[in-house]
Amino acid sequence: MKTITVVGSGVMGKGIAYTCAVSGFQVYLNDINEEVLGKAKNEIFALLDNSFQKGFISEDQYGKAKEHLFFETDLGIAAKDADLVIEAVLEKIELKIDIFKKLDGICSPETILATNTSTMSPTEIGAQTSRPDKVVAMHFFNPVHKMKLIEVIRGLETSDETVRAVKEVGERLKKETVEVNEFPGFVTSRMNCLIGNEAMNMLMEGVASAEDIDKALKLGLNHPMGPLELADLVGLDTRLRNMEYLHQTLGEKYRPCPLLSKYVKAGRLGKKSGSGFYQYS
């Protein structure tokens, strides 16, 4: 594995591209929106500068990462020489399938195609390609450069060789991996969505304030971040899409809290929009 292409330059795509670059890979970050891609480039380079200045990465890592990071709007150029492609776009199955079909025609037959989905089916996505054995889910966590876990989700046709290869990439990224047999929501998203949704229901019912709900879970259950803080960080629109998918596939206990739906309709999407369960400057 030498070259990794990341499709989608949102929060997760930026984080994955940065982490791969400082770990010694040549990285192409692709997005169809040139303005969004330019913003991602500036933010990644700012993070590189900050990480180097604070001693989190060496001078060699810093220099090579800047040299080996490329930003490209043309998916054909970005992905044609990739050993691994990691898709990190919105949690919409139709969008992901469309991208994987395009990648299947662009990439070498040996290229592994991974989705960073937190809930959706690598089996369904892989079935739309000519290489379902080389399709897998690699679920990274936000912020990617700090979080230590990657969930590796095996689809029905995913080969042992593919799973081994992406686990080796995880090791090079200095991450721990867990292997999961595909089921909606995998391990972490099923648990996280339930906890977050119950916190939202408690807030809606007036059980406690957002601050006190989060404080109770951080200090009482030793969670590093409260569930409402985390939902704001992930994006309430993203969380709603995840909940809707889990409700559809796993049943009534995953019905999205009405307050979550109301906030998304109002444009209160969390940290990225400036307000969610909390206000952000």
N, C-alpha and C positions, 0 to 999 in steps of 0.2 A: 504494500500500500504506500503510494507516494503522493497521489493527487486526489483531493476530496473536493467535490462541488456541493455547495449548499444552495438550495433553491428556496428563496424567500428571505428578505432582509429585515424582517420584523424583529421583535425582541429576542426570540429564540434563535432565529437565523444568524443574527449578529453575534450572539453569544457562542454559538457552535463554531462559526467561522473564526472568531478570535481564539478560542480554545484549541482548535485544530492547528492554527498558524503558529501559536507559541509552542506547540508540541512537535513542530518540525515538518508538518505536511505542507505541500503546495496547495493553496486553497483558492477556489473561484467562488465568489458570492454572486448569485444571480437574482435579479428582480426585474420585472417588466417595466416598473416605474423608475425612470432615470433620476427623478428628484429624490425619491425615497432611498434609492441606492446610494446617491451622493451623501445623503444625511447619514446613512449607515456607515459609510466609509469614514466620515469625520468622527463619528462616535467610537468606532473601533480604534482608529489611530489615537484618539484622546485617551482611551482606556489603556492602550499600549504605552503611551507616554507616562501616564499616571502609575501603571504597574512597574515600569522600569525605574521611575524616580523614587518609588517607595521600596524598591528592592525585591519585589515579588517575582520578577523575571530578570534573567541575566542580560548583559549587554549583547551577547551572542544571540540569545532568543529574540531580543528586541529587534536587532538588525535583520535577522533572517525572516522574522515574521513580516516585517514591512516589505522586504524584498519579494516574499513568496505569496503575498496577498493580491488577488486580482478581482476587479469589480466589473461585471459584464451583464448587459441587458439581453444579449442574444443567447438563448439557452443552448443552441447548437454549438456555439463557440465555447461556452462555459463548461459543457458536459462531455464534449466529444472525446477527451483524453482521460476522463476520470476513472479511477479505480473503485471509488465509492461515491455515490450521490446520496445526500441526505436532504429530503424534502421537509421544509418547515413553513408551510403556508397555512392558511386558515383551516379550521376544523370543519371542512365541507367535503364530504366524500366524493362528490362529482368533480370538484376542483382537483383533488388529489389524483383521482383516476385519470383525468385528462392529462395531467403532468406526467404521470407514469407511462401512459401510452406514448407520449412524445419522447420521453427518455429512452424507452425501449427501442425506438427507431434511431436514436442518436448515438447511444453508447455501444461500446464493444459488448459482445455476448458474455464476456467474463465479468463485466462491471456489476457490482452489487448495488441494488436500489433499496434504500432505507427510507422509511417515513418516521418523522418525529411525533406522530400522533400520540395523544394521551388516552384515547378511547377507541379508536376505529380499527377496522379489521384489515391486517396485512394480507389475510387470505383473499378477501374480496378485491383488494387493490392488485395483488399479485396475479389474480386470475385474468386480469385485463391485459397482461403482458405475455410475451413468449418465454419468460424466464421466472415462473413462480417460485422455483427453487432458490433463486437469488434475490427474492424480495423478503424483507424483514422489517420489523419496527425497532427503532432505537429511540426510546423515550428519554430525552434529557430533561433536566430540571432547571428552573430559573432562580437565581442567576447562574448560567452554565459554568462560568469560570470559577465559581465558589462551591457549587453543589457537587457532591462526590459520587452520585449514583447515576447509572444508566440502566433502565429496564430494557432488556432484549427480549422482544416478543416474537415467538416462532409461529408463523402461519402454518396451515395444514401441509403445504408443499415445501416449506423452507428446509434447505438441506443442512446437515450437520456441519458441512464445510463453511457454509455461509455464517452460521452462528459462531463457529470458532473464529472466523475472520473478523467479525465485528466485535467480538470480545477482546481480541488482540488489539484492535483499534482503541477500545476502551482503556486497556492497560496503558497504551502509549499516551492517552490523554490523562493518565493518572486518576482514572475513575474506577470505582467498584461496579461490577455488573451483577444483575440477577436475571436468571432465565425464566421466562413466563410462557406457558402454553396459552395461546390466544383464547381470550374470553372477554366480552365487552368490559371496558374499564380497566383491564389488567389487574394489578394489585393496588398500586398507589392511588390511581384516579378513583377507583370504586370507594376506597376508604375516605379519601380526601373530599370527594363530592358529598358523601353522606354527612361528614362532620360539618363541612361548610354550609350545607343546606339547612341542617338543624340549627346552626348558629343564626342563620338568617331568619328562620321561623321564630326563634326565641326573641330576636330583635323586633320582629314584626308584632309579636304578642306582648311586647313590653316587659319581658322577663328581666332584662337588664340592658344597659347601654352597650353600644358597640365596643367602647373602651373596656368596660368591665367584663364582657364576654371574652374578649381576647386576652385580657389580663388573667382571667380565671384559668384559661387553658394553658397559658404560658407558665404561670407559677404553680398551678395545681396539678397539671398533667405533664409539665416539662416540655411542652411544645416550643420550638424555637421561635415561632411566629404564630400569632392568633389567626383563626380561620377567616375572619373578615378582612384583616390586613392582607392575608395571602390572596384572597379573592380579588381585592383591589389591585394587587401586584400582577396577577395572572391576566386580569381584564374581565370585567363582568360579562361582556358579550361572549368571550371565549368560554367562561364558566357556564353561561346559559346554554350555549350550543352543546357542551359536554353533557349537561344535565338532561337536555332534550333527547340526546342520543341514548343515554343510559335509561331514561324513562321508557323510550320506545323499545329498547332491547331487553331490559331487565325488570321492568314493571313499576308498580305504583309507588314503591318506597323511594324512587328516584324522581318523583314529580317535582319540578322546579318550584321553589318558594315564590309566591306571587310578588313579594317585594323585589326579588331579583329581576323578574320580568319588567316590573314597573321602572326600576332604575335604568335598565337598558333602553326602554322606550323613551325615557327622559334624556338619554345621552350621557347618563352618569356611568361611565364605563370603568371607573377606577383611576389608578394613578396616571394612566396615559391621557385621560381627558381632563384631569385636574380635580375630579370629584367622584366619589363612589360612596362607600360607607364612611369614608373620611374625606376631608378637604386637603388638597395639595397645592402648594404655592407654585 
